[in-house]
């Protein structure tokens, strides 16, 4: 029997600029394969982005051993960095900053049904 891997759940919120909403949706209909692979290589799974009005909600599960280091590797990836030059201008901060400088602000988990 294999040991069960620990899963960390992460959720974030950001606004989408109304005038760039369709552009953001168009980009995400065909996310670049290397961006997706970089996330997989960083032990990120079950990544979803939802939209309601002009609010984006993202959720993913992390199954690695060093979340900060893996996110650092994603941030260093040149293809991901280029992808963000297209997606970031579509976004706007809508809640008080919990993570200074970040567009996507983390949400605190209140309840989970395992």
C-alpha positions, 0 to 999 in steps of 0.5 A: 500500500502506498503512502497517501500524499499530502494535498494543500488546497490554495484559492485566490481571487482577482478582478478582471477588467471589464474592457479586457474580460473577453480577451482574458477568456479567449486566452484561457480557451487555449492556455499554452502547453508549456505554461500547463507543463510548468505548473504540472512540473511544480506539483500543481494539480486540479487547477481551475479558474472560475468567473462570475461577473468581473471576478476570477476565482482560482483553485489548485491543489499542491502535492509537492514538498516545497510550495514556495520553491516550486512557485519560484520555479514557475516564476522563473520560467520564461514561457510563463513570464511571457504568458503573464504579459498577456494575462496580467493586464487583464486583471485588477486587484479587488480585495485588500492585499494579503500578499503585497504586490500580488494581483491574485490575493489568497483566500483563507480556507474556512471549511473543507469536507474531506 
